[in-house]
Amino acid sequence: MKLSIIVGILLALLSALPVRAGQQTIAVSIDEETKGGPDTKILTAVAEALNAGIMFRYAPFKRRLLMMEKGLVDMTCGILKRPEREAYIHYILPPYKKRSDTIFFVPKGKAGQIRQYEDLKTLKIGMVRGSKYFIRFDGDMALQKEEVHNDTGNFKKLLLGRLDAVIISECTGIHLIHKLGIAQAVEISPYRFSKKKSVYLGISKKSGLMDDIDRVEATIRLMINNGEIGRIIKAYYTDRNLPVPAF
């Protein structure tokens, strides 16, 4: 076997190892679709506040949760509290967002087809496998939900006419449609779920960060309470002349 191949394999194996206490770098998980977006900015700022380097590992949402469960990454953001997740995620209090509207994108000119929840019953709706949106939608087995690994796949299907709507958080949706260059081809329906929704930063309970969790939590809590994380979110959208989602 060539030396270059052996070195490549070793590097891949090393990059899959969890980061532990005492090291200068923390591993964080986000979706490839949100690369460079608000989540990237938030986690980078947190790492800087902790005087640590940062290593991004990209994966679909369901795999990100698995990586947190196994301790393959130290931290993630943009997660809701669910009992099954609390078994392996230490949630940082308070939530860094107290509102995260769930919206529905439809092809341009068809916003009127979703004015109330009942309008969803006749539509094919694209969602991301493993994601939770809101209780009524999540538990509604009568809806035609089509699951894919990521939101980009949903938008591609929407533009091909294979879906009627895509469900997504407002923050991610605004970022993504501009990143994909499809903002002129889609629009947001009038109906949205905008009940208070707490969104958290989370630490894997198998992470070495748990050995120093009091300092870690105090640092992040200060960034939340003094408005630093809120300013990061707002600046991301305003700097790009994008509408600022509710948070």
C-alpha positions in Angstrom: 0.0 0.0 0.0 1.4 3.4 -0.9 2.6 5.7 1.9 0.2 8.5 0.9 -2.8 6.2 1.2 -1.7 4.9 4.6 -1.2 8.5 5.8 -4.6 9.5 4.5 -6.3 6.6 6.3 -4.5 7.5 9.6 -5.5 11.2 9.3 -9.1 10.1 8.7 -9.1 7.9 11.7 -7.6 10.7 13.9 -10.1 13.2 12.7 -12.9 10.9 13.8 -11.7 10.8 17.4 -13.5 12.9 20.0 -11.8 16.0 21.4 -11.0 15.7 25.1 -10.3 18.1 28.0 -6.9 19.8 28.0 -6.7 20.0 24.2 -6.7 23.3 22.4 -9.4 22.4 19.9 -13.1 21.6 20.3 -15.1 19.7 17.7 -18.4 21.1 16.8 -21.2 19.8 14.5 -23.3 21.7 12.0 -25.0 20.9 8.8 -23.0 21.4 5.6 -25.9 23.6 4.4 -25.4 26.1 7.2 -21.7 26.4 6.6 -20.7 30.0 6.9 -24.1 30.9 8.3 -25.1 32.1 11.8 -24.4 28.8 13.4 -20.8 28.9 12.1 -20.4 32.5 13.5 -21.9 31.5 16.9 -19.8 28.4 17.5 -16.7 30.2 16.3 -17.3 33.0 18.8 -18.0 30.5 21.6 -14.7 28.7 20.9 -12.8 32.0 21.0 -14.4 32.9 24.3 -13.3 29.5 25.7 -9.7 30.2 24.3 -10.0 27.1 22.1 -9.6 26.3 18.5 -12.4 24.9 16.6 -12.9 21.9 14.2 -16.1 21.8 12.2 -17.6 18.4 11.4 -20.5 18.5 8.9 -23.3 16.0 8.8 -27.1 15.7 8.3 -29.1 16.5 11.4 -29.9 12.9 12.4 -26.2 11.9 12.2 -25.2 15.0 14.1 -27.3 13.8 17.0 -25.7 10.4 16.8 -22.2 12.1 16.8 -23.3 13.9 20.0 -24.6 10.7 21.6 -21.3 8.9 20.9 -19.1 11.8 21.9 -17.6 12.2 18.4 -18.2 16.0 18.7 -18.1 18.2 21.7 -20.8 20.8 20.9 -23.6 21.7 18.6 -26.2 24.4 18.3 -29.7 25.0 17.0 -31.3 22.1 19.0 -34.6 21.8 20.8 -35.0 20.1 24.1 -36.4 16.6 23.8 -36.4 14.0 26.6 -34.6 11.4 24.5 -31.8 13.9 23.7 -31.3 15.0 27.3 -29.9 11.5 28.0 -26.7 12.4 26.1 -26.8 16.2 25.6 -26.1 18.8 28.4 -28.2 21.8 27.4 -26.7 25.2 28.1 -29.1 27.5 30.0 -30.6 29.9 29.1 -31.6 29.2 25.5 -29.8 31.5 23.1 -33.0 31.9 21.0 -36.4 32.1 22.5 -38.3 32.0 19.3 -37.6 30.1 16.1 -40.5 30.3 13.7 -41.3 27.3 11.6 -42.3 28.3 8.1 -43.3 26.7 4.8 -41.7 27.6 1.5 -43.7 27.1 -1.7 -43.0 27.9 -5.4 -43.3 31.6 -6.3 -46.9 32.6 -6.7 -48.4 29.8 -4.6 -48.1 31.4 -1.1 -51.9 31.4 -0.8 -52.2 27.7 -0.8 -51.2 27.5 2.9 -53.1 30.0 5.0 -54.0 27.7 7.9 -52.8 24.4 9.3 -55.7 22.5 7.6 -54.3 23.5 4.2 -51.4 21.2 4.7 -53.5 18.1 4.5 -53.6 17.9 0.7 -50.0 18.7 0.1 -46.7 16.8 -0.2 -44.4 18.4 2.4 -40.6 18.0 2.4 -38.9 17.6 5.8 -35.5 16.5 7.0 -35.2 13.1 8.5 -34.8 13.2 12.3 -35.9 16.8 12.7 -38.6 18.0 15.0 -40.7 21.0 14.0 -43.7 21.5 16.2 -45.8 19.0 18.2 -49.0 19.1 16.1 -47.0 18.7 12.8 -44.6 16.0 14.2 -47.4 13.8 15.5 -49.8 14.2 12.5 -49.7 10.9 10.7 -52.4 12.0 8.2 -50.0 14.5 6.5 -48.0 13.5 3.4 -44.5 14.0 4.7 -41.5 13.1 2.5 -38.1 12.8 4.3 -34.7 13.5 2.9 -31.2 14.0 4.4 -31.1 17.8 4.0 -33.1 20.9 3.2 -31.2 21.4 -0.1 -32.7 18.1 -1.4 -36.1 19.3 -0.4 -35.7 22.6 -2.3 -34.6 20.8 -5.4 -37.7 18.6 -5.2 -39.9 21.6 -4.7 -38.5 23.3 -7.8 -39.0 20.1 -9.8 -42.6 20.0 -8.8 -42.2 16.8 -6.7 -43.1 18.6 -3.5 -45.8 21.2 -2.8 -44.0 22.8 0.2 -40.9 22.6 2.4 -41.0 23.0 6.1 -38.0 24.6 7.7 -36.9 27.0 10.5 -37.1 30.6 9.3 -33.4 31.3 10.2 -32.1 28.4 8.2 -34.6 28.9 5.4 -33.6 32.6 4.7 -29.9 31.7 4.8 -30.3 28.7 2.5 -32.5 30.1 -0.3 -30.0 32.9 -0.8 -27.1 30.6 -0.6 -28.7 28.3 -3.2 -29.6 31.3 -5.4 -33.3 30.4 -5.5 -34.8 33.4 -3.5 -36.7 34.6 -6.6 -38.2 31.1 -7.3 -39.8 30.5 -3.9 -41.8 32.4 -1.2 -43.0 31.9 2.3 -46.6 31.0 2.9 -48.8 33.1 5.3 -49.2 30.2 7.7 -46.3 29.8 10.1 -45.8 28.2 13.6 -44.6 31.0 15.8 -45.2 29.9 19.3 -42.3 30.5 21.7 -39.6 27.9 21.0 -36.4 27.7 23.0 -33.3 26.9 21.0 -30.1 25.7 22.7 -26.4 25.2 22.5 -25.6 21.7 23.7 -22.6 19.8 25.0 -22.1 16.1 24.5 -22.2 14.4 27.9 -19.2 12.3 26.6 -17.2 15.4 25.8 -14.1 16.3 27.8 -15.8 19.7 28.1 -18.0 18.2 30.8 -14.9 18.0 33.1 -14.9 21.8 33.1 -18.6 22.4 32.5 -19.0 25.1 35.2 -16.5 27.3 33.4 -17.9 26.4 29.9 -21.5 27.1 30.9 -20.6 30.3 32.7 -18.8 31.6 29.6 -21.6 30.8 27.2 -24.3 32.0 29.6 -22.5 35.4 29.7 -22.5 35.6 25.9 -26.2 34.9 25.9 -27.2 37.2 28.7 -25.1 40.2 27.5 -26.6 39.9 24.0 -23.4 38.9 22.2 -25.0 35.9 20.5 -28.1 37.9 19.6 -25.9 40.5 17.9 -24.0 37.8 16.0 -27.3 36.5 14.6 -28.6 39.9 13.7 -25.4 41.0 12.1 -25.2 38.0 9.8 -28.5 38.9 8.1 -28.2 42.7 8.2 -24.7 42.6 6.8 -26.1 40.7 3.8 -29.2 42.8 3.4 -31.4 39.8 4.3 -34.6 40.0 6.3 -33.8 39.3 10.0 -35.8 36.3 11.3 -37.5 36.4 14.7 -35.3 35.0 17.4 
